Amino acid sequence: AKEYKAAGKDLKDPKVSQQYQMEASSDANDVAEEKLKSEMDIQMSDFRAAVDKHSRVPAVGQTLGMLQIKQQQELMAAGVPMM
């Protein structure tokens, strides 16, 4: 977000905001995939399959929901409006 702002990009512009969110999520996915592989020897596809399989378990669903809320809060704190 700091780089976007330094480059004069307005994160309140829906097109800029969408571009930022796509880049940020791609970067986050790459980092997460590498950590899963290097620290736990788990492939992203296996992780996704486990999330899909267990997402209906109340505790897992609640945790996933809290993680999504945290992600939205971090984006808002960075100045990215929610769509």
VOMARRO-354364 format. One record per residue: x, y, z negated of N, C-alpha, C in turn; residue in one letter. Coordinates in Angstrom, 1 decimal. Layout:
VOMARRO-354364
{{X; Y; Z}; {X; Y; Z}; {X; Y; Z}; "A"};
...
END
This chain:
VOMARRO-354364
{{0.8; -1.2; 0.0}; {0.0; 0.0; 0.0}; {0.9; 1.3; 0.0}; "A"};
{{2.0; 1.2; -0.7}; {2.9; 2.4; -0.8}; {3.5; 2.7; 0.6}; "K"};
{{3.8; 1.6; 1.3}; {4.4; 1.8; 2.7}; {3.3; 2.4; 3.6}; "E"};
{{2.1; 2.0; 3.5}; {1.0; 2.6; 4.3}; {0.8; 4.0; 4.0}; "Y"};
{{0.8; 4.3; 2.7}; {0.6; 5.7; 2.3}; {1.8; 6.6; 2.7}; "K"};
{{3.0; 6.1; 2.6}; {4.2; 6.8; 2.9}; {4.2; 7.1; 4.4}; "A"};
{{3.6; 6.2; 5.2}; {3.6; 6.3; 6.7}; {2.4; 7.2; 7.1}; "A"};
{{1.7; 7.8; 6.1}; {0.6; 8.7; 6.4}; {-0.7; 8.0; 6.7}; "G"};
{{-0.8; 6.7; 6.5}; {-2.0; 6.0; 6.8}; {-3.0; 6.1; 5.7}; "K"};
{{-4.3; 6.3; 6.1}; {-5.3; 6.5; 5.1}; {-6.0; 5.2; 4.8}; "D"};
{{-5.8; 4.7; 3.6}; {-6.4; 3.4; 3.3}; {-7.9; 3.5; 3.1}; "L"};
{{-8.5; 4.7; 3.1}; {-9.9; 4.8; 3.1}; {-10.6; 4.7; 4.5}; "K"};
{{-9.7; 4.7; 5.5}; {-10.2; 4.5; 6.9}; {-10.5; 3.0; 7.0}; "D"};
{{-11.7; 2.7; 7.4}; {-12.0; 1.2; 7.5}; {-11.1; 0.4; 8.4}; "P"};
{{-10.7; 1.0; 9.5}; {-9.8; 0.2; 10.3}; {-8.4; 0.0; 9.7}; "K"};
{{-7.9; 1.0; 9.1}; {-6.6; 0.9; 8.4}; {-6.7; 0.0; 7.2}; "V"};
{{-7.8; 0.1; 6.5}; {-8.1; -0.8; 5.3}; {-8.1; -2.2; 5.7}; "S"};
{{-8.8; -2.5; 6.8}; {-8.9; -3.9; 7.3}; {-7.6; -4.4; 7.7}; "Q"};
{{-6.8; -3.6; 8.4}; {-5.5; -4.0; 8.8}; {-4.6; -4.3; 7.6}; "Q"};
{{-4.6; -3.4; 6.6}; {-3.9; -3.6; 5.4}; {-4.3; -4.9; 4.7}; "Y"};
{{-5.5; -5.2; 4.6}; {-6.0; -6.4; 3.9}; {-5.6; -7.6; 4.7}; "Q"};
{{-5.6; -7.6; 6.0}; {-5.2; -8.7; 6.8}; {-3.7; -9.0; 6.6}; "M"};
{{-2.9; -7.9; 6.6}; {-1.4; -8.1; 6.5}; {-1.1; -8.6; 5.0}; "E"};
{{-1.8; -8.0; 4.1}; {-1.5; -8.3; 2.7}; {-1.9; -9.8; 2.4}; "A"};
{{-3.0; -10.2; 2.9}; {-3.4; -11.6; 2.7}; {-2.5; -12.6; 3.4}; "S"};
{{-2.0; -12.2; 4.6}; {-1.1; -13.1; 5.3}; {0.2; -13.2; 4.6}; "S"};
{{0.7; -12.1; 4.1}; {2.0; -12.1; 3.3}; {1.8; -12.9; 2.0}; "D"};
{{0.6; -12.8; 1.3}; {0.4; -13.5; 0.1}; {0.3; -15.0; 0.4}; "A"};
{{-0.4; -15.3; 1.5}; {-0.5; -16.8; 1.9}; {0.9; -17.4; 2.1}; "N"};
{{1.7; -16.6; 2.8}; {3.1; -17.1; 3.1}; {3.9; -17.4; 1.8}; "D"};
{{3.8; -16.4; 0.9}; {4.5; -16.6; -0.4}; {4.0; -17.7; -1.2}; "V"};
{{2.6; -17.8; -1.2}; {2.0; -18.9; -2.0}; {2.4; -20.3; -1.4}; "A"};
{{2.3; -20.4; -0.1}; {2.7; -21.6; 0.6}; {4.1; -22.1; 0.3}; "E"};
{{5.0; -21.1; 0.3}; {6.4; -21.4; 0.0}; {6.6; -21.8; -1.5}; "E"};
{{5.9; -21.1; -2.4}; {6.0; -21.5; -3.8}; {5.4; -22.9; -4.1}; "K"};
{{4.3; -23.2; -3.4}; {3.7; -24.5; -3.6}; {4.7; -25.6; -3.2}; "L"};
{{5.3; -25.4; -2.0}; {6.3; -26.3; -1.5}; {7.5; -26.4; -2.3}; "K"};
{{8.1; -25.3; -2.6}; {9.4; -25.3; -3.3}; {9.3; -25.7; -4.8}; "S"};
{{8.3; -25.3; -5.5}; {8.2; -25.5; -6.9}; {7.4; -26.7; -7.3}; "E"};
{{6.5; -27.1; -6.4}; {5.6; -28.3; -6.8}; {5.6; -29.4; -5.7}; "M"};
{{6.2; -29.2; -4.6}; {6.3; -30.1; -3.5}; {4.8; -30.5; -3.0}; "D"};
{{4.0; -29.4; -2.9}; {2.6; -29.6; -2.4}; {2.5; -28.8; -1.1}; "I"};
{{1.8; -29.5; -0.1}; {1.5; -28.8; 1.1}; {0.3; -27.9; 0.9}; "Q"};
{{0.2; -26.8; 1.6}; {-1.0; -25.9; 1.5}; {-2.2; -26.6; 1.9}; "M"};
{{-2.2; -27.5; 2.9}; {-3.4; -28.2; 3.3}; {-3.9; -29.1; 2.2}; "S"};
{{-3.0; -29.7; 1.4}; {-3.4; -30.6; 0.3}; {-4.0; -29.7; -0.8}; "D"};
{{-3.4; -28.6; -1.0}; {-3.9; -27.6; -2.0}; {-5.3; -27.2; -1.7}; "F"};
{{-5.5; -26.8; -0.4}; {-6.9; -26.4; 0.0}; {-7.9; -27.5; -0.1}; "R"};
{{-7.5; -28.7; 0.2}; {-8.4; -29.8; 0.1}; {-8.8; -30.1; -1.3}; "A"};
{{-7.8; -29.9; -2.2}; {-8.1; -30.1; -3.7}; {-9.1; -29.0; -4.2}; "A"};
{{-8.8; -27.7; -3.7}; {-9.7; -26.6; -4.1}; {-11.1; -26.9; -3.6}; "V"};
{{-11.2; -27.3; -2.3}; {-12.6; -27.6; -1.8}; {-13.3; -28.7; -2.5}; "D"};
{{-12.5; -29.8; -2.8}; {-13.1; -30.9; -3.5}; {-13.6; -30.6; -4.9}; "K"};
{{-12.8; -29.7; -5.6}; {-13.1; -29.5; -7.0}; {-13.8; -28.1; -7.3}; "H"};
{{-14.1; -27.4; -6.3}; {-14.6; -26.0; -6.5}; {-16.0; -26.1; -7.1}; "S"};
{{-16.7; -27.2; -7.0}; {-18.0; -27.3; -7.6}; {-18.0; -27.6; -9.1}; "R"};
{{-16.8; -28.0; -9.6}; {-16.7; -28.2; -11.0}; {-16.8; -26.8; -11.7}; "V"};
{{-17.7; -26.6; -12.7}; {-17.9; -25.3; -13.2}; {-16.6; -24.5; -13.7}; "P"};
{{-15.7; -25.2; -14.4}; {-14.5; -24.5; -14.8}; {-13.6; -24.1; -13.6}; "A"};
{{-13.5; -24.9; -12.6}; {-12.7; -24.5; -11.4}; {-13.4; -23.4; -10.7}; "V"};
{{-14.7; -23.5; -10.5}; {-15.4; -22.4; -9.8}; {-15.3; -21.1; -10.5}; "G"};
{{-15.4; -21.1; -11.9}; {-15.3; -19.9; -12.7}; {-13.9; -19.3; -12.5}; "Q"};
{{-12.9; -20.2; -12.6}; {-11.5; -19.7; -12.4}; {-11.3; -19.1; -11.1}; "T"};
{{-11.8; -19.7; -10.0}; {-11.6; -19.2; -8.7}; {-12.3; -17.8; -8.6}; "L"};
{{-13.5; -17.7; -9.2}; {-14.2; -16.4; -9.2}; {-13.4; -15.3; -9.9}; "G"};
{{-12.8; -15.7; -11.0}; {-12.0; -14.7; -11.7}; {-10.8; -14.2; -10.9}; "M"};
{{-10.2; -15.2; -10.2}; {-9.1; -14.8; -9.4}; {-9.5; -13.9; -8.2}; "L"};
{{-10.6; -14.1; -7.7}; {-11.1; -13.2; -6.6}; {-11.4; -11.8; -7.2}; "Q"};
{{-12.0; -11.8; -8.3}; {-12.2; -10.4; -9.0}; {-10.9; -9.7; -9.2}; "I"};
{{-9.9; -10.5; -9.7}; {-8.6; -9.9; -10.0}; {-8.0; -9.3; -8.7}; "K"};
{{-8.1; -10.1; -7.7}; {-7.6; -9.6; -6.4}; {-8.3; -8.4; -5.9}; "Q"};
{{-9.6; -8.3; -6.0}; {-10.3; -7.1; -5.6}; {-9.9; -5.9; -6.5}; "Q"};
{{-9.7; -6.1; -7.8}; {-9.3; -5.0; -8.6}; {-7.9; -4.5; -8.3}; "Q"};
{{-7.0; -5.4; -7.9}; {-5.7; -5.0; -7.5}; {-5.7; -4.2; -6.2}; "E"};
{{-6.6; -4.6; -5.3}; {-6.7; -3.9; -4.0}; {-7.3; -2.5; -4.3}; "L"};
{{-8.3; -2.4; -5.1}; {-8.9; -1.1; -5.4}; {-7.9; -0.2; -6.1}; "M"};
{{-7.1; -0.8; -7.0}; {-6.0; 0.0; -7.7}; {-5.0; 0.5; -6.7}; "A"};
{{-4.8; -0.2; -5.6}; {-3.9; 0.2; -4.6}; {-4.5; 1.3; -3.7}; "A"};
{{-5.8; 1.5; -3.9}; {-6.4; 2.5; -3.1}; {-7.2; 2.0; -1.8}; "G"};
{{-7.4; 0.7; -1.8}; {-8.1; 0.1; -0.7}; {-9.5; 0.0; -1.0}; "V"};
{{-10.4; 0.6; -0.2}; {-11.8; 0.5; -0.5}; {-12.4; -0.9; -0.2}; "P"};
{{-13.3; -1.4; -0.9}; {-13.9; -2.7; -0.6}; {-14.9; -2.5; 0.5}; "M"};
{{-15.0; -3.5; 1.4}; {-15.9; -3.5; 2.5}; {-17.2; -4.0; 2.1}; "M"};
END
